[in-house]
Amino acid sequence: MKVLTFVCVASLVASIVTPLWGSDVVVRPAESTPQTSVLTLQAVLERVEGSHPLLRGSQTQKMVARGKLLSALGKFEPKLVNDWELERLVKDDKTTSVGFNDTFVEMRHPWGVQGFVGFRAGLGDVEVADLGINTSNQPLLGIALPLLRGFMTNPDHAELQKSSLADRQAELEIQQTRQDLYLGAASQYWNWVAAWKFMTIQKKAVVVAEARVGQLTKQAKEGARAQFDVIEASQEVQRRRNGLIKAERLVEQEQYKLALFLWEDTDLVVPEQVMAPPFPSIDSVVKFNSDEHEKQRALTIRPEIQLVKLEAEFNHIDLEVAENNFLPNLTAEAQPTRKPGEFVLGLGYRFGVQLSFPFLQREARGDQLQIEGKAHRLKLLQHYRRQQVSMDVANAQSAITRSHERIQVSEEAFQLAKELEKGERTRFRMGATSLLFVNLRERNVLQAAEGWLTAMADYQKALGLYQWAIGGWVDGSELPEETDQTAGTS
């Protein structure tokens, strides 16, 4: 397992820190520490596209599709045949060895017509009386033509038709795999971003609490503060350290989950020492086109719909073969004799028409019944998929709208919590309140910040869900662009 190695995060060194969110906090990075690299969503999706084993594995379906097509075409490729036949005949106490050697090319058309062309060389003293020639060397021509069952519609031709659609099926399976992987990667990425940012807030909270303990300890030694306040401030430090440990564990958990989407060749890449970017600025809620327009676009693009349609095409081809099997097997033949004895007797060609059909047609009716049942199931499945896609689009639009509303509410709650914290801190300096209430106000700020970060992450995940619902990632061309990310939204 590889580790994505970047420069460590700049250490938070606070001087005299009193408030949690006030301007009195001074944070300076270490002078020798360069700026940390940022892991973006675009970089994550590019790694998914280029290296994820599930997506690369699905692309092998195209190789399988080409193999199916070649296998189906192989049943209709010309065959070179050399046939050597010899018989011993005894007549009037005289033994004669006669026969023939055939060299011909055998061909088969997808419509069911079979034929061959070549040359026959006689072995021994033979004549072909029915052709009116006195030589045993003659060209070969033969044909077998199905007149009813198997003409134009037959199992091998059906297999060729289905194999010609296998490449399209492979492409749709790749698109579906890509869509699902992109959605999973985007959702996990924003979970990691939210966890990472909350961890940095917890670090600041610990720095503030530790600085306050130092201030109160100094004041207690001078007799300006009671030792009780020092104990309470120390207790708050431990409480926040405990919260920081939980936050660090959550970041580790989310980064390991995110690593399942980050691959380099055959190894996982764990984003242990990278920095999360600021959340993109949100000016207003996303404007949608009409619901009907978006749903129609999704119904046209989503691979789930197209795969059901393609399976219905396969089933329709099988149904045509099943219906053709109800016809009698009527075959007309015109070809050279294939038995040396007949050839020696002077029979050059044989002609015939063969008719056969089962009385009860149980096999044909059984195949037809199965295929018609599958067709009915596919029709219901297609209706379900269409409704499912419509609900996916509506659900994604709802998720974006509601998460945007949550951002507004949580951001306002965050600002109010900071104002209360600032006021409580002022009252504490004036001796009008206790350290307990200051700690409670700061905890409320932490809680409000967590709610705001969660809402921001949910909004970005809702945008990803919408992109998935309308089929925006089927070909991997619509990767998220690098947006302006300001510190005001970090």
Summary of the structure (lengths in Angstrom):
residues: 490
radius of gyration: 39.8
end to end distance: 30.6
largest distance: 144.4
contacts: 1469
relative contact order: 0.14
helix: 57%
strand: 16%
